[in-house]
Structure formats: C-alpha cells, structure tokens
Amino acid sequence: MKIAILTDIHANYRALEAVLDHVERWKPDRVFVAGDTVNRGPRSADCFYLIEEKRKTENWQVIRGNHEDYVIMVSRSERFDNPRLREMYRIGFYTYEQLRGAVDTLRAMPEQLRFNFNGSGEVRMLHASMIHNRDGIYPETTDAELEKQIAPAPRVFITGHTHRPLVRTLNGTLVVNAGSVGLPFDGDNRAGYAQLTCANGEWQAKIIRLEYDLEAALRDFDEAGFIEGGGSLAELVRLELRTGLSQIYPWMERYRDAVLHGEISVEQAVNEFLEQPVTQPYW
C-alpha cells in the first residue's frame, strides 16, 4: 500500500503542479489531501478545481481545513461589520470571490476520515488534531500533549496545519505531519508532501521536498491580483513564501488587539512588522 499525503496547498498552484508531477511518477494506490487547499495564496480557484477534479475522477480523499472554514465564515459577511476586522480577513474575502460558487462544496467536506487497509490498523486523517482543526502537532509537541491530540490513538495519524513536517512514533502510533505543499514554515521554502507505505502490516513514512518555480509563484501574487485584492497582509504571505517561515501568526500576536481597538491600521502594522520580520521557525 502506497499513500501520498498532500496538505496546506494554500493556493500555490506552481508548488501543487510540482508535487503532482512527483506523485504521478511515484504511482501511489491512494492520495489523501488533509485540508487548506485554498486561501492564504493567490490561486485558490485553480488549486481547488484541480483537487476537486482529482477527487471526482481518481477518488482522492479530501478533508476540510481551517482555511476552508475561514472562506465559509466570510461568506456570512454579516459577522464582519467591524471594518478593522474585515480588513484583517481581507484575504479570505478575496478567496471567497474566487470560489463563490464552491462554498457549498467546501461546507460538505468532512473534517476527518478513517480507513483500515487489509487489517493493518486504523489510518485516521485530520487537518490538525482531535482537539480542533487549529490545534497543531509540532516538532516541539511533548509526548503528553501528543497523546491527547491523537486520542483515541489509531495505528497511523495523518495531519497538517503547522506547515512543519514530522514523522514520529508514540506508543505504537505513527504520526505523520505532511508539512505543506505550498507554504512551508520550517525555513525550507521547497514544496513538500509525505509518502506513507505499508508492507507486511508495518507502516512507514517519508517526507519529500521538491524544488519548483518559486519565482513564478511569487509573480502570481501580482498577476492574479492577490496583492491588490488581499490587502496589506498579502505582503506578509509573499514574505512567508520567500522565507519559508510563518509571518502572519506572529503579526497577529503582536498587532491584532491594537488594530481592533483602532490604535493602528493594518497597513501601518504590516509596515512596522516588516522592519523586524520573523527569521526562524515560529511556534
């Protein structure tokens, strides 16, 4: 049994193309997509419809991540009467405009999937953890924390969300965080996915990293209208792509409350942040 695991594509069509080429040459029996196909990138529609076509024609197994949830949330725009909050979610509104006809499909996606292949134990896929879909499993996560995040423990636990890949075993459970196809946060900006294999009832996993046309992906930010449509925070996503490091999350920690209280604008806060951006993996 060979399973390719893709996650956190984040509307990076160039990285997705490179990963799909590698996957097709590996010839897996199954392909799993662990959420966040869309949003936080310039080409959500292209990525969504490509994955959706694979789901329909090749039985790819696809779940919903927190960024699909964000697009669903902004579709109910009455929740964004506060213009400062709306500006912070402007990327989500940009994505929603690209995917306006697909929100029902996003909403229908499952949050987790469970499989059992030939008696080799339960294989479970979630976007983050059993606690909720933004509760990530990191390289720094302790055994005690991880035990709670995967309970009840399956034979194989597949996840994403953190954009930081790992392969780890805990009390007989193989935990595989496939990292990110389109927006890695471990300081390595190459595209990534995971290969999961089972032989004689034993599961093993390997993280694959791939070079791709990063400069073309960066040009997509302007050519697809993402910088204009996504607002100031789109510049932080572009920095994330260049550096392979999370920038928006630490920006939110630093500035979210000040922006919501009207003490500083999103644009001003982004410009200030860019003077001292994140330079190492951020947990």
C-alpha positions as CSV (number, residue, x, y, z in Angstrom):
1,M,0.0,0.0,0.0
2,K,1.3,3.4,-1.0
3,I,-0.4,6.6,0.0
4,A,0.6,10.2,-1.0
5,I,-0.4,12.8,1.6
6,L,-0.8,16.4,0.5
7,T,-1.8,19.2,2.8
8,D,-1.7,23.0,3.2
9,I,-1.5,23.8,-0.5
10,H,-2.7,27.4,0.2
11,A,-3.5,28.4,-3.3
12,N,0.1,27.9,-4.5
13,Y,-0.6,26.4,-7.9
14,R,3.0,26.3,-9.0
15,A,4.0,24.1,-6.0
16,L,1.0,21.9,-6.5
17,E,2.0,21.2,-10.1
18,A,5.5,20.1,-9.0
19,V,4.1,17.9,-6.3
20,L,1.5,16.3,-8.6
21,D,4.2,15.5,-11.1
22,H,6.3,13.8,-8.4
23,V,3.2,11.9,-7.1
24,E,2.2,10.7,-10.5
25,R,5.7,9.3,-11.1
26,W,5.6,7.6,-7.6
27,K,2.3,5.9,-8.5
28,P,0.5,5.7,-5.1
29,D,-2.5,3.5,-4.5
30,R,-4.3,6.3,-2.8
31,V,-3.9,10.1,-2.5
32,F,-5.1,12.0,0.7
33,V,-5.4,15.8,1.0
34,A,-5.5,17.0,4.6
35,G,-7.1,20.4,4.2
36,D,-6.2,24.0,3.5
37,T,-6.2,23.7,-0.3
38,V,-7.4,27.3,-0.6
39,N,-6.7,30.7,0.9
40,R,-3.6,32.5,2.0
41,G,-2.3,32.4,-1.5
42,P,-3.1,33.8,-5.0
43,R,-4.7,30.9,-7.0
44,S,-7.3,29.3,-4.8
45,A,-9.7,28.6,-7.7
46,D,-7.1,26.9,-9.8
47,C,-6.0,24.7,-6.8
48,F,-9.5,23.9,-5.6
49,Y,-10.8,22.9,-9.0
50,L,-7.8,20.7,-9.8
51,I,-8.1,18.9,-6.5
52,E,-11.9,18.6,-6.9
53,E,-11.4,17.0,-10.3
54,K,-8.9,14.5,-8.8
55,R,-11.5,13.7,-6.1
56,K,-14.2,13.0,-8.6
57,T,-12.2,11.1,-11.2
58,E,-9.4,9.4,-9.2
59,N,-11.1,9.0,-5.8
60,W,-8.7,11.3,-4.0
61,Q,-9.7,11.6,-0.3
62,V,-10.1,15.3,0.7
63,I,-10.9,16.9,4.0
64,R,-11.6,20.5,5.2
65,G,-9.0,22.6,7.0
66,N,-9.3,25.8,9.0
67,H,-8.8,27.9,5.8
68,E,-11.8,26.3,4.1
69,D,-13.6,27.2,7.3
70,Y,-12.4,30.8,7.0
71,V,-13.9,31.0,3.5
72,I,-17.2,29.6,4.7
73,M,-17.1,32.1,7.6
74,V,-16.6,35.2,5.4
75,S,-19.4,34.0,3.1
76,R,-21.6,35.1,6.1
77,S,-20.3,38.6,5.8
78,E,-22.7,40.0,8.5
79,R,-20.1,38.8,11.0
80,F,-17.7,41.4,9.7
81,D,-19.5,44.7,10.5
82,N,-16.3,45.9,12.2
83,P,-14.3,47.3,9.2
84,R,-11.0,46.7,11.0
85,L,-11.9,43.0,11.5
86,R,-13.0,42.8,7.9
87,E,-9.6,44.2,6.8
88,M,-7.8,41.6,8.7
89,Y,-9.8,38.9,6.9
90,R,-9.5,40.6,3.5
91,I,-7.5,37.7,2.1
92,G,-10.5,35.5,3.0
93,F,-12.9,37.8,1.1
94,Y,-10.5,37.7,-1.9
95,T,-10.6,33.9,-1.8
96,Y,-14.4,33.9,-1.4
97,E,-14.8,36.0,-4.5
98,Q,-12.7,33.4,-6.4
99,L,-14.7,30.5,-5.0
100,R,-18.1,32.0,-4.7
101,G,-19.8,29.0,-6.5
102,A,-17.9,26.4,-4.4
103,V,-18.8,27.3,-0.8
104,D,-21.4,24.5,-0.5
105,T,-18.7,22.1,-1.7
106,L,-16.3,23.4,1.0
107,R,-19.0,23.1,3.6
108,A,-19.8,19.5,2.6
109,M,-16.2,18.3,3.0
110,P,-15.6,16.0,6.0
111,E,-13.4,17.1,8.9
112,Q,-11.8,13.7,9.3
113,L,-11.5,10.4,7.5
114,R,-10.8,6.9,8.8
115,F,-9.6,3.8,6.9
116,N,-8.5,0.3,7.6
117,F,-6.4,-1.3,4.8
118,N,-6.3,-5.1,4.9
119,G,-6.3,-5.3,8.7
120,S,-3.2,-3.1,9.1
121,G,-4.9,-0.9,11.7
122,E,-6.8,2.4,11.6
123,V,-5.4,5.2,9.5
124,R,-7.0,8.5,10.5
125,M,-6.6,11.8,8.8
126,L,-7.4,15.2,10.3
127,H,-6.2,18.7,9.5
128,A,-4.8,19.4,12.9
129,S,-5.7,17.2,15.9
130,M,-8.7,15.5,17.7
131,I,-9.0,18.6,19.9
132,H,-9.8,21.0,17.0
133,N,-8.7,21.9,13.5
134,R,-6.3,24.7,14.6
135,D,-4.6,22.6,17.4
136,G,-1.4,21.7,15.6
137,I,1.1,19.0,16.2
138,Y,4.7,20.5,16.1
139,P,8.2,19.0,16.4
140,E,8.2,20.6,19.9
141,T,4.9,19.0,21.0
142,T,5.5,16.8,24.1
143,D,4.5,13.2,24.3
144,A,1.9,14.1,26.9
145,E,0.4,16.7,24.6
146,L,0.5,14.5,21.6
147,E,-1.2,11.6,23.4
148,K,-4.2,13.9,24.0
149,Q,-4.2,15.2,20.4
150,I,-4.5,11.8,18.8
151,A,-6.7,10.1,21.3
152,P,-8.2,7.5,20.8
153,A,-4.9,6.5,19.2
154,P,-5.1,4.9,15.8
155,R,-2.3,2.9,14.1
156,V,-1.5,5.9,11.8
157,F,-2.4,9.6,12.5
158,I,-2.2,11.9,9.5
159,T,-2.2,15.6,10.0
160,G,-1.0,19.0,8.6
161,H,-1.8,22.6,9.7
162,T,1.5,23.6,11.2
163,H,3.4,23.6,7.9
164,R,6.2,21.9,9.7
165,P,6.7,18.3,8.7
166,L,7.4,15.4,11.1
167,V,7.4,11.7,11.3
168,R,7.1,10.4,14.9
169,T,6.0,7.3,16.7
170,L,4.2,7.3,20.1
171,N,3.2,4.1,21.8
172,G,2.8,2.3,18.5
173,T,1.1,5.1,16.6
174,L,2.8,6.5,13.6
175,V,2.2,10.3,13.5
176,V,2.8,11.9,10.1
177,N,2.6,15.7,9.6
178,A,3.0,16.1,5.9
179,G,4.1,19.8,6.2
180,S,2.9,22.0,3.4
181,V,2.8,21.7,-0.4
182,G,2.6,25.5,-0.9
183,L,3.7,27.4,2.2
184,P,6.3,25.6,4.4
185,F,7.1,27.2,7.8
186,D,10.3,25.2,8.7
187,G,12.7,27.5,7.0
188,D,12.8,25.4,3.8
189,N,10.7,27.0,1.1
190,R,10.6,23.9,-1.1
191,A,7.3,22.2,-1.7
192,G,6.6,19.2,0.5
193,Y,4.4,16.2,0.8
194,A,4.5,12.8,2.6
195,Q,4.8,9.2,1.3
196,L,3.1,6.6,3.5
197,T,3.8,2.9,2.8
198,C,2.7,-0.3,4.4
199,A,4.3,-3.7,3.8
200,N,3.6,-6.8,5.9
201,G,1.4,-4.8,8.2
202,E,4.2,-2.3,9.0
203,W,3.7,1.4,8.3
204,Q,6.5,3.8,7.3
205,A,6.5,7.4,6.3
206,K,8.9,9.7,4.4
207,I,8.8,13.5,3.9
208,I,9.6,14.6,0.3
209,R,10.8,18.1,-0.5
210,L,10.9,19.4,-4.1
211,E,12.3,22.4,-5.9
212,Y,9.8,24.3,-8.1
213,D,9.5,27.6,-9.9
214,L,9.3,29.8,-6.8
215,E,9.8,33.0,-8.8
216,A,6.7,32.1,-10.9
217,A,4.8,31.5,-7.7
218,L,5.8,34.9,-6.5
219,R,4.8,36.6,-9.7
220,D,1.3,35.0,-9.3
221,F,0.8,37.3,-6.3
222,D,0.7,40.3,-8.7
223,E,-0.6,38.7,-11.8
224,A,-3.6,37.0,-10.1
225,G,-4.4,40.3,-8.3
226,F,-3.7,38.8,-4.8
227,I,-1.7,41.8,-3.6
228,E,-4.3,44.2,-4.7
229,G,-7.3,42.1,-3.5
230,G,-5.8,40.7,-0.4
231,G,-4.6,43.9,1.1
232,S,-1.5,44.6,3.3
233,L,-1.5,41.1,4.8
234,A,-0.9,39.6,1.4
235,E,2.6,41.1,1.5
236,L,3.2,39.0,4.6
237,V,2.1,35.9,2.7
238,R,4.6,36.8,0.0
239,L,7.3,37.0,2.6
240,E,6.2,33.7,4.1
241,L,6.7,32.1,0.6
242,R,10.1,33.6,0.2
243,T,11.4,32.8,3.7
244,G,9.6,29.5,4.4
245,L,8.6,31.0,7.7
246,S,5.3,31.9,9.4
247,Q,4.8,35.7,9.4
248,I,1.1,36.3,9.7
249,Y,0.6,34.4,13.0
250,P,3.3,36.4,14.9
251,W,1.9,39.6,13.3
252,M,-1.5,38.7,14.7
253,E,0.0,38.1,18.2
254,R,1.8,41.5,18.0
255,Y,-0.9,43.7,16.4
256,R,-4.4,42.1,16.4
257,D,-5.7,43.8,19.5
258,A,-4.2,47.1,18.7
259,V,-5.8,47.0,15.2
260,L,-9.2,46.0,16.5
261,H,-9.0,48.9,19.1
262,G,-8.2,51.4,16.3
263,E,-4.7,52.2,17.7
264,I,-3.0,51.3,14.4
265,S,-4.2,50.4,10.9
266,V,-3.5,47.0,9.3
267,E,-1.2,48.7,6.7
268,Q,0.7,50.6,9.4
269,A,1.1,47.5,11.5
270,V,2.3,45.4,8.5
271,N,4.9,48.1,7.6
272,E,6.1,48.2,11.1
273,F,6.3,44.4,11.3
274,L,8.3,44.2,8.1
275,E,11.1,46.2,9.8
276,Q,11.6,43.1,12.1
277,P,10.0,40.1,10.5
278,V,10.4,36.5,11.8
279,T,13.7,34.9,10.9
280,Q,13.3,31.4,12.4
281,P,10.6,28.8,12.8
282,Y,7.8,30.2,15.0
283,W,5.7,28.0,17.2
